[in-house]
Each structure stands twice: as C-alpha cells, then as structure tokens.
Amino acid sequence: MQRSTVTIAGCELEVHEAGSGTPLLYLHPGGGFRPTDAFLAEAAKTRRVIAPSHPGFGGSALPDWIDSVDDIAHIYLELMDHYGLQKVDVIGCSIGGWITMEMATKAPERFGKIALMAPVGVKTGPADQLDIPDIFVMAPPDLPKIMFHDPSKFPFDPSKMSDAELAVHVRNRETLALLVWEPYMHNPKLKHRLQRVKSPTLFVRGASDGLVSEKYMQAYAKLVPGAKTLTIPEAGHALQQEQPQAFGKAVLEFLG
C-alpha cells in the first residue's frame, strides 16, 4: 500500500491507499492498521481502499485537543472532504466501527453501505456491569484468548519486534486507553443517535470473540434501522486476521 501524510485540522494523519475504482474507507481496530491483512489486498482488486491511521496510532500525530472517538469522527469527515468523497462505503473494525457510527449519525447522507466488524461504542447492558471485558486489567497472556479462536497461531513475541515496531505497539495501546477508558468502550449518547443512520449496515463478529459477545452485537444492531448480523465460525475478535477469506468474502459481497 502507498503511504502518505495529510494534515487535517492541524493533525498530521498517516494514510494508506491501494487499488482503484469506487472508494472504500477502512477504519482499523484498536491494535492499529495492518497493511498486510489479506482481505485488504482482495478489496483493492476492485476498490480504491483509503485507510488512515487514527490520531495517536501508527504514524499519525495526536494533538492534545483530541481525547475522544467523537473528535476523530469529525476529523475523518473532514478527511472525506479532502479526498472529495461525497459518499463512501466504510468497513469499520472494533473501535473503527465505533468511529464509523459516530460519523454516520452526524452526516448520514455521506455514507453508502457500512460493514462493521465486532464494533464497540454503545452501552446495552445494566449500568453496573461492563458490556465489554476490561482489557486493561487483563494479564498479557489472557488477551490473545479473547482475540483469537486459536491463539497458538498468533503468538505475540516482543523479542522479535524492532524498536520502532514496539514503539508503535505501545503507543497504539496508550492512545486506545485515552479514547475508551472513561466511560469504558462507549459514548452514552451514541445509542440515542443511531436511528439517524440511513445506510444498509452489516454487523459481523467471530463466533469465539471474547470481547464482543453475540448478545452485545444483536442489541447494538437493533439500534441501527434495518441492520443485518453475521457470525463467522472459528474466529475470535480479530477475525480479519484469523479468517480473512471468510471475512473478506462476506463484507465485500455485502458492499457489492
């Protein structure tokens, strides 16, 4: 993918692009953007994929005035202006799905179809219980168990990472904490705005996802008019890594 930098509202964003054709905006999950994800190459065969790194992730700057997902949604609407995207399809993964929904409630007329991979962003359960497990109190060995159906295939070995890769990994996690810590993994106002979404919307999760449960996804989807849901077997939260072919097929067929 081709990497460039774009300055939006004083924030320098790292943007990756590949392919040609009808534009497709891809918003990455909390682990950061992975240009090697196989489904992105498949999408780029027929679409112009535009994939920014969120502020504070990857090589994107984090001005001190950005401290919420809502801030990023406004920046990305302006990023769409920069690229001349009057109307665009979106794939939003996890926190990227949350950003997508914030954008779609602000300017519903600017979005075609929306595919969400295990999105977070709303509170659906009791006020005294977390809908999403607290990843910041988990021991490091426990996190892969909720991220993957088969964690053994995706070992995390910091000793094999360069200093630059480790810096990005830690920075991504630090920024994620800033954005989702309080209130945890949701915007209390978002669920009251989701009726504004006009786009055909698909919610997708992995059957072994230990972060976004089936109950949570179904409750979330009911807040979006006409939304459909799909569960992919033998995949955890990071199903775009674990089942890239099944995920890519489902999402790209939905997007048309």
N, C-alpha and C positions, 0 to 999 in steps of 0.2 A: 504494500500500500504506500501511496505517496504521502509524505508528512509535510505539513506547512504550519505556519502560525498566523493567527488572525487576532486582532485586538478589538474587543467588544466592550464598550462602556469602561474602558481603561483596564480591562482584564485580558491578558495575553493567553489565548487558547491554543493548544496543540490540536490540530485537526488532521485526521487520516482520510484519504479518499482512494477509491478504486472503482474500476468499471465505467460504463457509460449507459445511457438510457434514462428512464424515469428515475428521478432522485428518490433515495431511501435513506432516512435518517436513523442511525443506530446509536442508542444511548446505553452505555456499558453498565455492568453491575458494580457493586462495592469493591470488588477486587481489582478494578481498573480495566483499561482497554487491552485486549489481547489480539494483535493483528494477525496472529497465526490461527485463530479459530477457523475451522474448516468451513463452517456454514457461511462465513463472510465471503470467502472465495467463490462459493456457489452463487451467492446473491449477486456478486459483482459480474457474473456472466451475463446478466440481463438488466441490471440496475446500476445506477451511479450511487455507490454507497458513500455516505458522508458520516464520519464517526469522530466527534470531538471527545477529547478527554475532559471530564468535568473539572471545573476550577478546583485546584488543590490535588488533582490526581495526575499521574503521569508527568508530562512536561508542561502542564498548564499552571499558570500563576494562581495565587489565592490572595486577592486584595483583602484588607482587614474588614471591609464592609460586607463581605459575603460570609454569612454564617447559617444559611438555611437552604433547603431544597427550593423553596419559593424564589429565592434570589437567583438560583441557577435557571429556573424556568423562564424568568424574564430575560436573562442573558441569551438563552437559546432562541427565544422568539426573535430577538434582535439579530442573532446569528442567521436565522432563516431569511431575514431581510437582506443581510449582507450577501447571501448566495442567491437572492432572487427567488426564493421558494415560497410562492404564494399559497401553495397547497402541497402537502407532502405526506407520504406513508411513513410510519415510525415503527421500529422494533425497540422496545424498552425493557431492559433486564434488571430485575430486582429494584435497586434504588433508581436505576434508569427508567423503570416503569413508573415509579412514583413521580419523577420529573415529568414524564410524558403526560400523566394525568393532570398535573398542575397546569401544564401548558394547554392541554385540550379543554380545560374548563375556562381558561382565560380567553382563548381565541378558537372556539370550536370550528369555525368556518375554514380554518387553515390546515385541517388535517383530513387526509383521505381515510385509509384504513390503519388501525392500530393493533399491533401484536405485543402482548405483554408476557414476559417470561417471569413467573413467580414474583409478581410485584409486591412491594410493601407500600405503606403510605397512609392507610386508614386504620381506625380503631373499630373493631367489630364485636369484640367480646366484652365481658364485665370490666368495669373500671379498675377493680382491684387485682386483675390478672393481666399478664403480658400475652398478647396475641403472638408475638414473635419472640423466641428464646433469646436471652441476653447473651450475645456473642462475646461481649467484652469481659464477662466474668468466667468464661469457659477456659479450661486448661487447653493449651495449644493442641495436644493430641486428640481432643474431643471434637474440635471444629470440623475436621475432614469427615467425621462420621455423619454430620448433618448436611454436609455439602455434596457428598457423593454416595451413590448406591454401592460402589465398590471402591472404598478409599485406597486400597492397596495399589490401584492402578494410577493413582495421582499423588505420589509421595512428595512431601514438601521438605526439601533439604537445603537449608540456607548455606551450607558449606559449598554447594555447587553454584551459588549465585555470585555474580560480580558485586563489587561495592555499589556500583550505580544501580543495579537491579534491586539490591537490598534497600537502598535509599528510597527508591520508588515504592517498594512494598510497604515500608514503614510509613512513608508519607501518605499513601493511599488509606491506610488504616487510621492514621491520625485524623485525616480530613473526614473520613466516614464517621468517626466518633463525634467530631464537631457538628456534623449535619444531623445526626439521628439520635443523639444522646437524650435530649430532653425537649419535648416529650419523645419517648422512645419509639423510633421507627414509624412515626405517623404525624400528620398535621390534623389536629382536631377539627379543623374547618373543612377539610377536603371532602369528606363524605357527604357534606351538605351541598356541595357544588357539582358533584358528579352527574347529576341529571342534565347538566348543560352539554355533556359530551354527545356529539351528533355522529361520530364515526362508527362504522362497523368495527367491533372490538373483539379480540380473541385473547383469553387468558390461558396460559399454558404452564404446567408445572410437572416436575418429575414425581413419580409415584413414591419414591423414597426420600423426598425432600423433608428434612428435619427442621427446616426454618419456616417455610410457608406451607401450612397444612391444607389438606383438601377442604376442611370446614372454613378456613380463613379465605381461601380462594373463591369458594362458592358465595360466601357472604359479600366479598368485595365485588364480584361480578354482578350480583343482584343490584348493586348501586348504580351500575352503568346501563343505560337503556339498550336492550337488545343484545347484550354481550353474550358470547359463547365461551365455553370452557373445554379444555382438553387436558388429559393426564397421560404422560408418556411413561411406559414401564421401564424398569431397570435404569432409573436416573434419579439423582438427588437434586439439590438446589441448582448446581452448576450444570444443568442438562445440556447447555450449548457446548460444553466441553465433553461431557460423558456420552451424550447421544447426539452428536452434531448432525448426522444424516437424518435421523427421525425428526429432530427439532427443525432443521432447515427445510425439510420436505413439508412439514405441517404449516410452518409460518409462511413460506414462500407461496405455497398453494393458496393459502388464505389471502395473502396480499395480491395474488393474481399476477 
